[in-house]
């Protein structure tokens, strides 16, 4: 592991505290379109288009290829069939550029789901999950996951520095939503 990657991994694990996301269940999810990659292929991801197919799990993470972010990508990849069975799709978003996301999508997301590039912080700021490292000026996204209903409303929000709770919480929220709304949404 490169020294800079090691530093960032330690930093995000020790310093970054959970964001107090301003968006809560019941709030409207800000619509967005970002450059994204899945399986190394670049495309435009549109939240509005994805919501036409079912709920969307949108998770923000600080930096591709850092330790917890990599674990989180692996965990989502391992659970992607469970999300699909519940009718949900998954996208991860960070401030990394599309070239980094192209590589991350293949190596760490295991070609199973897309990751979006938000170097301008437009989506990260819209979801109020940005933070800056004091004294360094570097900005990142907090580790926060949202589950968004097809109607564009936030079903669930979780801010936690660990990876595993995001997958567990999102899957539980999607399954609960599906139980409550299954017939009206084709299941």
N, CA and C atoms as an extended XYZ file, in Angstrom:
561
Properties=species:S:1:pos:R:3:atomname:S:1:resname:S:1:resid:I:1 pbc="F F F"
N         0.845       -1.172        0.000 N   UNK     1
C         0.000        0.000        0.000 CA  UNK     1
C         0.893        1.239        0.000 C   UNK     1
N         0.562        2.187       -0.864 N   UNK     2
C         1.339        3.419       -0.942 CA  UNK     2
C         1.197        4.197        0.362 C   UNK     2
N         2.233        4.947        0.777 N   UNK     3
C         2.148        5.720        2.016 CA  UNK     3
C         0.953        6.671        2.033 C   UNK     3
N         0.660        7.322        0.914 N   UNK     4
C        -0.476        8.256        0.905 CA  UNK     4
C        -1.794        7.517        1.095 C   UNK     4
N        -1.921        6.332        0.516 N   UNK     5
C        -3.134        5.534        0.681 CA  UNK     5
C        -3.255        5.058        2.113 C   UNK     5
N        -2.139        4.647        2.702 N   UNK     6
C        -2.139        4.215        4.094 CA  UNK     6
C        -2.563        5.358        5.006 C   UNK     6
N        -2.011        6.551        4.782 N   UNK     7
C        -2.384        7.714        5.589 CA  UNK     7
C        -3.873        7.994        5.489 C   UNK     7
N        -4.394        8.017        4.257 N   UNK     8
C        -5.820        8.302        4.076 CA  UNK     8
C        -6.687        7.231        4.731 C   UNK     8
N        -6.279        5.972        4.625 N   UNK     9
C        -7.037        4.898        5.263 CA  UNK     9
C        -7.094        5.090        6.767 C   UNK     9
N        -5.945        5.396        7.372 N   UNK    10
C        -5.907        5.637        8.810 CA  UNK    10
C        -6.711        6.881        9.177 C   UNK    10
N        -6.572        7.919        8.373 N   UNK    11
C        -7.281        9.164        8.641 CA  UNK    11
C        -8.784        8.952        8.633 C   UNK    11
N        -9.284        8.311        7.578 N   UNK    12
C       -10.726        8.125        7.473 CA  UNK    12
C       -11.247        7.195        8.552 C   UNK    12
N       -10.421        6.271        8.993 N   UNK    13
C       -10.837        5.359       10.049 CA  UNK    13
C       -10.821        5.993       11.423 C   UNK    13
N        -9.909        6.930       11.669 N   UNK    14
C        -9.767        7.495       12.998 CA  UNK    14
C       -10.367        8.884       13.161 C   UNK    14
N       -10.247        9.719       12.150 N   UNK    15
C       -10.649       11.110       12.307 CA  UNK    15
C       -12.080       11.390       11.881 C   UNK    15
N       -12.442       10.903       10.714 N   UNK    16
C       -13.746       11.266       10.154 CA  UNK    16
C       -14.867       10.760       11.046 C   UNK    16
N       -15.641       11.678       11.547 N   UNK    17
C       -16.780       11.299       12.362 CA  UNK    17
C       -18.005       11.211       11.482 C   UNK    17
N       -18.973       10.484       11.945 N   UNK    18
C       -20.188       10.304       11.157 CA  UNK    18
C       -20.850       11.641       10.889 C   UNK    18
N       -21.260       11.813        9.669 N   UNK    19
C       -21.939       13.053        9.290 CA  UNK    19
C       -23.329       13.077        9.893 C   UNK    19
N       -23.768       14.221       10.225 N   UNK    20
C       -25.141       14.392       10.639 CA  UNK    20
C       -25.879       14.852        9.392 C   UNK    20
N       -26.260       13.895        8.566 N   UNK    21
C       -26.872       14.212        7.282 CA  UNK    21
C       -28.124       15.051        7.490 C   UNK    21
N       -28.203       16.121        6.752 N   UNK    22
C       -29.356       17.012        6.843 CA  UNK    22
C       -30.595       16.360        6.245 C   UNK    22
N       -30.406       15.452        5.303 N   UNK    23
C       -31.537       14.794        4.670 CA  UNK    23
C       -31.979       13.612        5.521 C   UNK    23
N       -33.255       13.580        5.813 N   UNK    24
C       -33.827       12.555        6.690 CA  UNK    24
C       -34.896       11.769        5.943 C   UNK    24
N       -35.280       10.610        6.476 N   UNK    25
C       -36.375        9.859        5.859 CA  UNK    25
C       -37.609       10.757        5.678 C   UNK    25
N       -38.202       10.652        4.495 N   UNK    26
C       -39.353       11.470        4.142 CA  UNK    26
C       -38.994       12.680        3.296 C   UNK    26
N       -37.725       13.121        3.360 N   UNK    27
C       -37.279       14.254        2.546 CA  UNK    27
C       -37.176       13.846        1.076 C   UNK    27
N       -37.317       14.822        0.197 N   UNK    28
C       -37.102       14.588       -1.230 CA  UNK    28
C       -35.604       14.405       -1.475 C   UNK    28
N       -35.253       13.397       -2.245 N   UNK    29
C       -33.860       13.156       -2.600 CA  UNK    29
C       -33.500       14.052       -3.777 C   UNK    29
N       -32.426       14.822       -3.673 N   UNK    30
C       -32.017       15.650       -4.806 CA  UNK    30
C       -31.709       14.785       -6.031 C   UNK    30
N       -32.278       15.164       -7.161 N   UNK    31
C       -32.027       14.440       -8.401 CA  UNK    31
C       -30.617       14.778       -8.900 C   UNK    31
N       -30.003       13.865       -9.617 N   UNK    32
C       -28.664       14.130      -10.155 CA  UNK    32
C       -28.361       13.197      -11.306 C   UNK    32
N       -27.400       13.610      -12.085 N   UNK    33
C       -26.792       12.795      -13.135 CA  UNK    33
C       -25.292       12.965      -12.979 C   UNK    33
N       -24.559       11.847      -12.964 N   UNK    34
C       -23.096       11.900      -12.850 CA  UNK    34
C       -22.463       10.937      -13.837 C   UNK    34
N       -21.212       11.214      -14.163 N   UNK    35
C       -20.412       10.238      -14.897 CA  UNK    35
C       -20.166        9.086      -13.939 C   UNK    35
N       -20.381        7.872      -14.406 N   UNK    36
C       -20.219        6.699      -13.556 CA  UNK    36
C       -19.505        5.610      -14.346 C   UNK    36
N       -19.037        4.604      -13.628 N   UNK    37
C       -18.385        3.466      -14.264 CA  UNK    37
C       -18.877        2.185      -13.614 C   UNK    37
N       -19.048        1.182      -14.452 N   UNK    38
C       -19.350       -0.162      -13.974 CA  UNK    38
C       -18.596       -1.123      -14.866 C   UNK    38
N       -17.853       -2.004      -14.246 N   UNK    39
C       -17.063       -2.944      -15.029 CA  UNK    39
C       -16.053       -2.249      -15.926 C   UNK    39
N       -15.597       -1.064      -15.509 N   UNK    40
C       -14.617       -0.323      -16.279 CA  UNK    40
C       -15.196        0.487      -17.420 C   UNK    40
N       -16.506        0.388      -17.632 N   UNK    41
C       -17.156        1.135      -18.714 CA  UNK    41
C       -17.815        2.387      -18.155 C   UNK    41
N       -17.598        3.510      -18.821 N   UNK    42
C       -18.130        4.795      -18.374 CA  UNK    42
C       -19.496        5.049      -19.009 C   UNK    42
N       -20.409        5.602      -18.216 N   UNK    43
C       -21.740        5.957      -18.703 CA  UNK    43
C       -22.297        7.066      -17.824 C   UNK    43
N       -23.419        7.616      -18.200 N   UNK    44
C       -24.095        8.633      -17.395 CA  UNK    44
C       -25.105        7.936      -16.502 C   UNK    44
N       -24.990        8.120      -15.196 N   UNK    45
C       -25.963        7.574      -14.265 CA  UNK    45
C       -26.958        8.673      -13.933 C   UNK    45
N       -28.235        8.387      -14.128 N   UNK    46
C       -29.305        9.319      -13.801 CA  UNK    46
C       -30.141        8.727      -12.673 C   UNK    46
N       -30.238        9.437      -11.564 N   UNK    47
C       -31.056        8.952      -10.456 CA  UNK    47
C       -32.500        8.794      -10.912 C   UNK    47
N       -33.038        9.773      -11.628 N   UNK    48
C       -34.434        9.709      -12.082 CA  UNK    48
C       -34.683        8.446      -12.909 C   UNK    48
N       -33.761        8.111      -13.798 N   UNK    49
C       -33.912        6.906      -14.624 CA  UNK    49
C       -33.826        5.640      -13.769 C   UNK    49
N       -32.890        5.599      -12.850 N   UNK    50
C       -32.730        4.423      -11.982 CA  UNK    50
C       -33.962        4.210      -11.114 C   UNK    50
N       -34.578        5.289      -10.639 N   UNK    51
C       -35.761        5.179       -9.781 CA  UNK    51
C       -36.966        4.622      -10.526 C   UNK    51
N       -36.976        4.703      -11.836 N   UNK    52
C       -38.078        4.129      -12.620 CA  UNK    52
C       -38.107        2.610      -12.494 C   UNK    52
N       -36.973        2.024      -12.112 N   UNK    53
C       -36.854        0.572      -11.997 CA  UNK    53
C       -37.070        0.080      -10.570 C   UNK    53
N       -37.042        0.996       -9.571 N   UNK    54
C       -37.203        0.596       -8.182 CA  UNK    54
C       -36.356        1.462       -7.273 C   UNK    54
N       -36.322        1.110       -5.990 N   UNK    55
C       -35.526        1.888       -5.035 CA  UNK    55
C       -34.045        1.904       -5.411 C   UNK    55
N       -33.368        2.972       -4.993 N   UNK    56
C       -31.935        3.122       -5.243 CA  UNK    56
C       -31.218        3.289       -3.915 C   UNK    56
N       -30.159        2.516       -3.728 N   UNK    57
C       -29.267        2.698       -2.593 CA  UNK    57
C       -28.130        3.577       -3.099 C   UNK    57
N       -28.051        4.777       -2.545 N   UNK    58
C       -27.006        5.738       -2.886 CA  UNK    58
C       -26.095        5.836       -1.682 C   UNK    58
N       -24.854        5.398       -1.866 N   UNK    59
C       -23.937        5.514       -0.741 CA  UNK    59
C       -22.740        6.375       -1.126 C   UNK    59
N       -22.381        7.250       -0.201 N   UNK    60
C       -21.231        8.133       -0.377 CA  UNK    60
C       -20.078        7.566        0.432 C   UNK    60
N       -18.878        7.719       -0.094 N   UNK    61
C       -17.685        7.253        0.606 CA  UNK    61
C       -16.551        8.231        0.326 C   UNK    61
N       -15.568        8.315        1.238 N   UNK    62
C       -14.524        9.336        1.111 CA  UNK    62
C       -13.580        9.192       -0.073 C   UNK    62
N       -13.013        8.000       -0.296 N   UNK    63
C       -11.941        7.903       -1.295 CA  UNK    63
C       -11.801        6.462       -1.774 C   UNK    63
N       -11.833        6.284       -3.078 N   UNK    64
C       -11.624        4.963       -3.668 CA  UNK    64
C       -10.228        4.440       -3.330 C   UNK    64
N       -10.153        3.142       -3.152 N   UNK    65
C        -8.917        2.416       -2.876 CA  UNK    65
C        -8.353        2.650       -1.477 C   UNK    65
N        -9.116        3.238       -0.559 N   UNK    66
C        -8.690        3.278        0.842 CA  UNK    66
C        -9.335        2.081        1.541 C   UNK    66
N        -8.835        1.714        2.697 N   UNK    67
C        -9.199        0.426        3.293 CA  UNK    67
C       -10.697        0.240        3.537 C   UNK    67
N       -11.342        1.122        4.270 N   UNK    68
C       -12.754        0.921        4.591 CA  UNK    68
C       -13.619        1.084        3.341 C   UNK    68
N       -13.257        1.991        2.463 N   UNK    69
C       -14.003        2.179        1.212 CA  UNK    69
C       -13.929        0.931        0.347 C   UNK    69
N       -12.788        0.276        0.347 N   UNK    70
C       -12.624       -0.963       -0.405 CA  UNK    70
C       -13.456       -2.072        0.216 C   UNK    70
N       -13.441       -2.195        1.539 N   UNK    71
C       -14.265       -3.197        2.221 CA  UNK    71
C       -15.742       -2.957        1.909 C   UNK    71
N       -16.157       -1.696        1.955 N   UNK    72
C       -17.551       -1.364        1.684 CA  UNK    72
C       -17.938       -1.768        0.255 C   UNK    72
N       -17.077       -1.489       -0.708 N   UNK    73
C       -17.346       -1.884       -2.096 CA  UNK    73
C       -17.455       -3.406       -2.211 C   UNK    73
N       -16.566       -4.116       -1.547 N   UNK    74
C       -16.622       -5.587       -1.566 CA  UNK    74
C       -17.938       -6.082       -0.967 C   UNK    74
N       -18.338       -5.505        0.158 N   UNK    75
C       -19.570       -5.927        0.841 CA  UNK    75
C       -20.802       -5.665       -0.028 C   UNK    75
N       -20.863       -4.494       -0.654 N   UNK    76
C       -21.985       -4.221       -1.561 CA  UNK    76
C       -21.965       -5.201       -2.729 C   UNK    76
N       -20.788       -5.461       -3.293 N   UNK    77
C       -20.689       -6.401       -4.422 CA  UNK    77
C       -21.180       -7.792       -4.020 C   UNK    77
N       -20.812       -8.243       -2.820 N   UNK    78
C       -21.236       -9.559       -2.359 CA  UNK    78
C       -22.739       -9.627       -2.111 C   UNK    78
N       -23.365       -8.488       -1.837 N   UNK    79
C       -24.798       -8.455       -1.529 CA  UNK    79
C       -25.658       -7.973       -2.693 C   UNK    79
N       -25.056       -7.723       -3.841 N   UNK    80
C       -25.794       -7.100       -4.934 CA  UNK    80
C       -26.973       -7.956       -5.402 C   UNK    80
N       -26.850       -9.267       -5.371 N   UNK    81
C       -27.969      -10.124       -5.760 CA  UNK    81
C       -29.135       -9.991       -4.794 C   UNK    81
N       -28.855       -9.787       -3.508 N   UNK    82
C       -29.917       -9.572       -2.523 CA  UNK    82
C       -30.649       -8.261       -2.797 C   UNK    82
N       -29.889       -7.225       -3.154 N   UNK    83
C       -30.516       -5.949       -3.496 CA  UNK    83
C       -31.364       -6.102       -4.755 C   UNK    83
N       -30.834       -6.778       -5.757 N   UNK    84
C       -31.570       -6.979       -7.007 CA  UNK    84
C       -32.849       -7.787       -6.762 C   UNK    84
N       -32.774       -8.804       -5.911 N   UNK    85
C       -33.952       -9.611       -5.603 CA  UNK    85
C       -35.044       -8.780       -4.935 C   UNK    85
N       -34.637       -7.736       -4.216 N   UNK    86
C       -35.597       -6.836       -3.573 CA  UNK    86
C       -35.990       -5.688       -4.514 C   UNK    86
N       -35.479       -5.710       -5.740 N   UNK    87
C       -35.842       -4.712       -6.735 CA  UNK    87
C       -35.074       -3.409       -6.658 C   UNK    87
N       -33.955       -3.397       -5.944 N   UNK    88
C       -33.190       -2.161       -5.759 CA  UNK    88
C       -31.883       -2.186       -6.530 C   UNK    88
N       -31.426       -1.005       -6.887 N   UNK    89
C       -30.105       -0.857       -7.490 CA  UNK    89
C       -29.212       -0.090       -6.516 C   UNK    89
N       -27.913       -0.158       -6.745 N   UNK    90
C       -26.923        0.440       -5.858 CA  UNK    90
C       -25.977        1.304       -6.678 C   UNK    90
N       -25.606        2.465       -6.143 N   UNK    91
C       -24.534        3.277       -6.713 CA  UNK    91
C       -23.746        3.902       -5.570 C   UNK    91
N       -22.431        3.848       -5.680 N   UNK    92
C       -21.545        4.539       -4.750 CA  UNK    92
C       -21.055        5.815       -5.401 C   UNK    92
N       -20.846        6.859       -4.605 N   UNK    93
C       -20.370        8.142       -5.132 CA  UNK    93
C       -19.272        8.677       -4.223 C   UNK    93
N       -18.184        9.147       -4.844 N   UNK    94
C       -17.122        9.839       -4.119 CA  UNK    94
C       -16.653       11.003       -4.981 C   UNK    94
N       -15.713       11.765       -4.454 N   UNK    95
C       -15.184       12.912       -5.199 CA  UNK    95
C       -14.071       12.522       -6.167 C   UNK    95
N       -13.770       11.239       -6.252 N   UNK    96
C       -12.751       10.781       -7.193 CA  UNK    96
C       -13.186       11.049       -8.622 C   UNK    96
N       -12.208       11.231       -9.512 N   UNK    97
C       -12.488       11.432      -10.923 CA  UNK    97
C       -12.906       10.140      -11.603 C   UNK    97
N       -13.415       10.258      -12.805 N   UNK    98
C       -13.950        9.096      -13.516 CA  UNK    98
C       -12.872        8.065      -13.852 C   UNK    98
N       -11.637        8.465      -14.070 N   UNK    99
C       -10.589        7.478      -14.346 CA  UNK    99
C       -10.334        6.580      -13.144 C   UNK    99
N       -10.354        7.165      -11.954 N   UNK   100
C       -10.206        6.371      -10.730 CA  UNK   100
C       -11.414        5.464      -10.559 C   UNK   100
N       -12.609        5.997      -10.814 N   UNK   101
C       -13.830        5.206      -10.641 CA  UNK   101
C       -13.901        4.054      -11.641 C   UNK   101
N       -13.378        4.271      -12.824 N   UNK   102
C       -13.360        3.196      -13.825 CA  UNK   102
C       -12.572        2.004      -13.273 C   UNK   102
N       -11.412        2.274      -12.708 N   UNK   103
C       -10.576        1.206      -12.145 CA  UNK   103
C       -11.217        0.604      -10.889 C   UNK   103
N       -11.758        1.464      -10.013 N   UNK   104
C       -12.385        0.998       -8.775 CA  UNK   104
C       -13.592        0.105       -9.076 C   UNK   104
N       -14.345        0.454      -10.114 N   UNK   105
C       -15.544       -0.325      -10.457 CA  UNK   105
C       -15.192       -1.760      -10.836 C   UNK   105
N       -14.069       -1.925      -11.497 N   UNK   106
C       -13.648       -3.270      -11.901 CA  UNK   106
C       -12.974       -4.023      -10.764 C   UNK   106
N       -12.023       -3.375      -10.121 N   UNK   107
C       -11.228       -4.069       -9.114 CA  UNK   107
C       -11.978       -4.294       -7.805 C   UNK   107
N       -12.579       -3.260       -7.265 N   UNK   108
C       -13.146       -3.368       -5.919 CA  UNK   108
C       -14.658       -3.569       -5.897 C   UNK   108
N       -15.359       -3.035       -6.886 N   UNK   109
C       -16.814       -3.257       -6.976 CA  UNK   109
C       -17.102       -4.540       -7.734 C   UNK   109
N       -16.057       -5.141       -8.238 N   UNK   110
C       -16.111       -6.449       -8.897 CA  UNK   110
C       -17.104       -6.487      -10.061 C   UNK   110
N       -17.207       -5.353      -10.759 N   UNK   111
C       -18.079       -5.229      -11.933 CA  UNK   111
C       -19.567       -5.374      -11.613 C   UNK   111
N       -19.940       -5.328      -10.343 N   UNK   112
C       -21.316       -5.638       -9.935 CA  UNK   112
C       -22.246       -4.433       -9.861 C   UNK   112
N       -21.705       -3.241       -9.622 N   UNK   113
C       -22.535       -2.045       -9.499 CA  UNK   113
C       -21.701       -0.823       -9.857 C   UNK   113
N       -22.366        0.285      -10.202 N   UNK   114
C       -21.621        1.478      -10.619 CA  UNK   114
C       -21.127        2.334       -9.453 C   UNK   114
N       -20.082        3.098       -9.756 N   UNK   115
C       -19.612        4.143       -8.856 CA  UNK   115
C       -19.560        5.439       -9.653 C   UNK   115
N       -20.039        6.495       -9.027 N   UNK   116
C       -20.113        7.786       -9.687 CA  UNK   116
C       -18.963        8.689       -9.295 C   UNK   116
N       -18.584        9.542      -10.229 N   UNK   117
C       -17.507       10.511      -10.023 CA  UNK   117
C       -18.126       11.886       -9.789 C   UNK   117
N       -17.796       12.484       -8.637 N   UNK   118
C       -18.330       13.805       -8.306 CA  UNK   118
C       -17.212       14.744       -7.848 C   UNK   118
N       -16.189       14.974       -8.717 N   UNK   119
C       -15.083       15.839       -8.315 CA  UNK   119
C       -15.502       17.295       -8.094 C   UNK   119
N       -16.633       17.694       -8.637 N   UNK   120
C       -17.127       19.068       -8.438 CA  UNK   120
C       -17.933       19.198       -7.141 C   UNK   120
N       -18.199       18.070       -6.476 N   UNK   121
C       -18.947       18.025       -5.220 CA  UNK   121
C       -20.405       18.459       -5.369 C   UNK   121
N       -20.946       18.483       -6.566 N   UNK   122
C       -22.331       18.928       -6.733 CA  UNK   122
C       -23.319       17.972       -6.067 C   UNK   122
N       -23.140       16.677       -6.227 N   UNK   123
C       -24.035       15.700       -5.603 CA  UNK   123
C       -23.722       15.589       -4.116 C   UNK   123
N       -22.450       15.552       -3.779 N   UNK   124
C       -22.028       15.456       -2.378 CA  UNK   124
C       -22.586       16.621       -1.567 C   UNK   124
N       -22.541       17.816       -2.112 N   UNK   125
C       -23.093       18.982       -1.409 CA  UNK   125
C       -24.618       18.955       -1.381 C   UNK   125
N       -25.249       18.519       -2.456 N   UNK   126
C       -26.712       18.445       -2.493 CA  UNK   126
C       -27.245       17.518       -1.404 C   UNK   126
N       -26.487       16.479       -1.090 N   UNK   127
C       -26.881       15.533       -0.044 CA  UNK   127
C       -26.282       15.899        1.311 C   UNK   127
N       -25.575       17.007        1.373 N   UNK   128
C       -25.009       17.556        2.610 CA  UNK   128
C       -24.105       16.553        3.335 C   UNK   128
N       -23.196       15.934        2.580 N   UNK   129
C       -22.293       14.945        3.173 CA  UNK   129
C       -20.821       15.307        2.996 C   UNK   129
N       -20.520       16.551        2.628 N   UNK   130
C       -19.129       16.974        2.429 CA  UNK   130
C       -18.457       17.302        3.751 C   UNK   130
N       -17.164       17.056        3.830 N   UNK   131
C       -16.364       17.514        4.959 CA  UNK   131
C       -14.980       17.875        4.469 C   UNK   131
N       -14.312       18.743        5.211 N   UNK   132
C       -12.968       19.203        4.877 CA  UNK   132
C       -12.027       18.825        5.995 C   UNK   132
N       -10.832       18.398        5.640 N   UNK   133
C        -9.816       18.074        6.639 CA  UNK   133
C        -9.274       19.387        7.184 C   UNK   133
N        -9.402       19.606        8.477 N   UNK   134
C        -8.911       20.858        9.064 CA  UNK   134
C        -7.416       21.068        8.794 C   UNK   134
N        -7.078       22.256        8.352 N   UNK   135
C        -5.690       22.608        8.112 CA  UNK   135
C        -5.129       22.139        6.789 C   UNK   135
N        -5.743       21.147        6.176 N   UNK   136
C        -5.220       20.618        4.917 CA  UNK   136
C        -6.010       21.131        3.718 C   UNK   136
N        -7.254       21.489        3.959 N   UNK   137
C        -8.091       21.998        2.884 CA  UNK   137
C        -8.650       20.941        1.953 C   UNK   137
N        -8.267       19.695        2.116 N   UNK   138
C        -8.790       18.629        1.263 CA  UNK   138
C       -10.228       18.315        1.656 C   UNK   138
N       -11.080       18.112        0.673 N   UNK   139
C       -12.493       17.831        0.931 CA  UNK   139
C       -12.846       16.432        0.443 C   UNK   139
N       -13.787       15.817        1.126 N   UNK   140
C       -14.237       14.458        0.831 CA  UNK   140
C       -15.716       14.343        1.153 C   UNK   140
N       -16.286       13.171        0.863 N   UNK   141
C       -17.658       12.857        1.266 CA  UNK   141
C       -17.598       12.010        2.525 C   UNK   141
N       -18.490       12.299        3.463 N   UNK   142
C       -18.656       11.421        4.622 CA  UNK   142
C       -19.207       10.081        4.143 C   UNK   142
N       -19.035        9.052        4.959 N   UNK   143
C       -19.585        7.727        4.661 CA  UNK   143
C       -21.048        7.727        5.125 C   UNK   143
N       -21.935        7.982        4.176 N   UNK   144
C       -23.371        8.053        4.457 CA  UNK   144
C       -24.098        7.303        3.351 C   UNK   144
N       -25.082        6.506        3.737 N   UNK   145
C       -25.891        5.820        2.725 CA  UNK   145
C       -27.346        6.242        2.854 C   UNK   145
N       -27.981        6.336        1.695 N   UNK   146
C       -29.388        6.695        1.598 CA  UNK   146
C       -30.101        5.607        0.802 C   UNK   146
N       -31.310        5.275        1.208 N   UNK   147
C       -32.175        4.434        0.398 CA  UNK   147
C       -33.283        5.358       -0.077 C   UNK   147
N       -33.496        5.372       -1.387 N   UNK   148
C       -34.433        6.306       -2.014 CA  UNK   148
C       -35.542        5.517       -2.695 C   UNK   148
N       -36.798        5.880       -2.413 N   UNK   149
C       -37.946        5.200       -3.009 CA  UNK   149
C       -38.118        5.626       -4.465 C   UNK   149
N       -38.859        4.847       -5.261 N   UNK   150
C       -39.107        5.231       -6.653 CA  UNK   150
C       -39.812        6.587       -6.780 C   UNK   150
N       -40.457        7.034       -5.730 N   UNK   151
C       -41.110        8.348       -5.733 CA  UNK   151
C       -40.130        9.473       -5.453 C   UNK   151
N       -38.861        9.126       -5.219 N   UNK   152
C       -37.837       10.133       -4.984 CA  UNK   152
C       -37.756       10.605       -3.542 C   UNK   152
N       -38.301        9.832       -2.617 N   UNK   153
C       -38.250       10.175       -1.188 CA  UNK   153
C       -37.212        9.303       -0.490 C   UNK   153
N       -36.546        9.898        0.477 N   UNK   154
C       -35.562        9.141        1.254 CA  UNK   154
C       -36.294        8.229        2.225 C   UNK   154
N       -35.968        6.952        2.161 N   UNK   155
C       -36.560        5.939        3.028 CA  UNK   155
C       -35.713        5.767        4.278 C   UNK   155
N       -34.386        5.811        4.093 N   UNK   156
C       -33.456        5.503        5.181 CA  UNK   156
C       -32.158        6.270        4.971 C   UNK   156
N       -31.546        6.668        6.080 N   UNK   157
C       -30.244        7.332        6.068 CA  UNK   157
C       -29.385        6.700        7.148 C   UNK   157
N       -28.136        6.428        6.826 N   UNK   158
C       -27.200        5.926        7.826 CA  UNK   158
C       -25.855        6.608        7.644 C   UNK   158
N       -25.358        7.198        8.714 N   UNK   159
C       -24.014        7.786        8.742 CA  UNK   159
C       -23.205        6.955        9.728 C   UNK   159
N       -22.183        6.261        9.220 N   UNK   160
C       -21.367        5.396       10.065 CA  UNK   160
C       -20.022        5.210        9.381 C   UNK   160
N       -18.934        5.267       10.160 N   UNK   161
C       -17.598        5.135        9.580 CA  UNK   161
C       -17.258        3.726        9.136 C   UNK   161
N       -17.939        2.732        9.691 N   UNK   162
C       -17.691        1.355        9.284 CA  UNK   162
C       -18.432        1.032        8.002 C   UNK   162
N       -18.085       -0.077        7.387 N   UNK   163
C       -18.698       -0.460        6.116 CA  UNK   163
C       -19.939       -1.336        6.278 C   UNK   163
N       -19.869       -2.320        7.141 N   UNK   164
C       -20.881       -3.369        7.195 CA  UNK   164
C       -22.284       -2.862        7.504 C   UNK   164
N       -22.420       -1.921        8.419 N   UNK   165
C       -23.748       -1.437        8.798 CA  UNK   165
C       -24.481       -0.817        7.617 C   UNK   165
N       -23.741       -0.238        6.684 N   UNK   166
C       -24.376        0.392        5.525 CA  UNK   166
C       -25.109       -0.647        4.680 C   UNK   166
N       -24.489       -1.776        4.463 N   UNK   167
C       -25.084       -2.813        3.641 CA  UNK   167
C       -26.282       -3.409        4.378 C   UNK   167
N       -26.105       -3.753        5.655 N   UNK   168
C       -27.182       -4.340        6.453 CA  UNK   168
C       -28.384       -3.405        6.534 C   UNK   168
N       -28.135       -2.138        6.853 N   UNK   169
C       -29.205       -1.155        7.010 CA  UNK   169
C       -29.936       -0.926        5.685 C   UNK   169
N       -29.183       -0.759        4.620 N   UNK   170
C       -29.800       -0.492        3.314 CA  UNK   170
C       -30.643       -1.676        2.862 C   UNK   170
N       -30.139       -2.873        3.017 N   UNK   171
C       -30.886       -4.052        2.599 CA  UNK   171
C       -32.155       -4.216        3.430 C   UNK   171
N       -32.058       -3.997        4.730 N   UNK   172
C       -33.247       -4.075        5.586 CA  UNK   172
C       -34.284       -3.024        5.185 C   UNK   172
N       -33.841       -1.811        4.883 N   UNK   173
C       -34.758       -0.736        4.493 CA  UNK   173
C       -35.433       -1.055        3.161 C   UNK   173
N       -34.665       -1.586        2.205 N   UNK   174
C       -35.236       -1.941        0.905 CA  UNK   174
C       -36.258       -3.065        1.074 C   UNK   174
N       -35.918       -4.072        1.845 N   UNK   175
C       -36.845       -5.200        2.051 CA  UNK   175
C       -38.117       -4.744        2.751 C   UNK   175
N       -37.985       -3.881        3.745 N   UNK   176
C       -39.164       -3.365        4.442 CA  UNK   176
C       -40.029       -2.563        3.487 C   UNK   176
N       -39.400       -1.712        2.702 N   UNK   177
C       -40.145       -0.914        1.736 CA  UNK   177
C       -40.867       -1.830        0.747 C   UNK   177
N       -40.180       -2.856        0.268 N   UNK   178
C       -40.756       -3.794       -0.694 CA  UNK   178
C       -41.968       -4.507       -0.082 C   UNK   178
N       -41.863       -4.915        1.177 N   UNK   179
C       -42.998       -5.567        1.853 CA  UNK   179
C       -44.200       -4.633        1.909 C   UNK   179
N       -43.959       -3.364        2.164 N   UNK   180
C       -45.041       -2.392        2.303 CA  UNK   180
C       -45.596       -1.915        0.962 C   UNK   180
N       -44.795       -1.965       -0.105 N   UNK   181
C       -45.196       -1.389       -1.382 CA  UNK   181
C       -45.097       -2.362       -2.562 C   UNK   181
N       -44.832       -3.625       -2.296 N   UNK   182
C       -44.553       -4.585       -3.353 CA  UNK   182
C       -45.575       -4.654       -4.459 C   UNK   182
N       -46.849       -4.800       -4.131 N   UNK   183
C       -47.870       -4.979       -5.164 CA  UNK   183
C       -47.994       -3.760       -6.064 C   UNK   183
N       -47.929       -2.584       -5.498 N   UNK   184
C       -48.080       -1.383       -6.323 CA  UNK   184
C       -46.850       -1.087       -7.175 C   UNK   184
N       -45.763       -1.812       -6.929 N   UNK   185
C       -44.535       -1.606       -7.714 CA  UNK   185
C       -44.093       -2.883       -8.411 C   UNK   185
N       -45.081       -3.727       -8.753 N   UNK   186
C       -44.796       -4.858       -9.618 CA  UNK   186
C       -44.216       -6.090       -8.975 C   UNK   186
N       -44.204       -6.199       -7.675 N   UNK   187
C       -43.694       -7.436       -7.035 CA  UNK   187
C       -44.756       -8.027       -6.154 C   UNK   187
